[in-house]
């Protein structure tokens, strides 16, 4: 009888120890760093968190992101402090939302084995984050919202075949804007369209830039996936509407905040795909250096119906004009955030 009791206690002790070790091994610290508050990045973060919760239940693990989430509010000094804090916390992975965050986190983790999974990086190769989209080559990979600028410019011409002058509105400090603006300039030059460039690094700057474009007589405005302009959109869309100028942009969140049209990836899906990559890296046998950067179908046009009416466009006519360039056409109205 004594031997039986001893064996039972020993077995239970071993099981308890194994369960504790397993629990410790499956409680992952996920550092999520968002560059700034705007509708696009908020949407990505919300969907990353929802999908991590779903994957945690599916896999029987814990992804603790609540204790390791930070928003840098576009402040580089804050961003560097966040990086230092996450390294001190010894997180298991860093999720870097937007190019500036990815660049800082790549540098911060350089001498560690902490993987970085980025999201909403428009040009990972150009930013120096990865060697190539198919083979990143370092301890970093992620999801890209690479923009098909030429198609956005074609949407402008589809809506207004007589288009003569375009405004290009962006922040020179946003890496995500550089290639797209050059592509837009090339398109204008190839098609005999005049263009005016105006830039801003703060909301006040952007308001002045928008007013200047209106005074310059542009007939449409293009902005890539630029977080600075996205943050300022609620402050400029009425100016453009009153002038009858459609604002074409690289994300649906611009249209949510009043722009006429956002064309690009579905940021909700981008967030889900980012979370799936995080879960796979943490729980699977994955070589980050050989994990391709994910890109997405850029065929979704999101049109703000209130703005469409305000600038004098007919919604049905726009749907028809855009049909050759879109895999989906989404109607939206002005709000501060997605429901």
Protein Blocks (a to p, Z undefined) as FASTA:
>chain_A
ZZmmmmmmmmmmmmmmmmmmmmmmmmccdddddfbdcfklmmmmmmmmmmmmmmmmmnop
acdfklmgcceklpaklmmmmmmmmmmnopabdcdedjklmmmmmmmmmmpcbdcddehi
ablmlnomafbfklnopacdcddfbdcfklmmmmmmmmmmmbfbdcddddfklmklmmmm
mmmmmmmmmnopacdddddfbfklmmmmmmmmmmnopabdcddddfklmmmmmmmmmmmm
mnopacddfbfklmmnopabdcdddfklmmmmmmmmmmmmmmmccdfklmccddddfkbc
cddfklmmmnopafklmmmmmmmmccbdcdddddfbdZZ
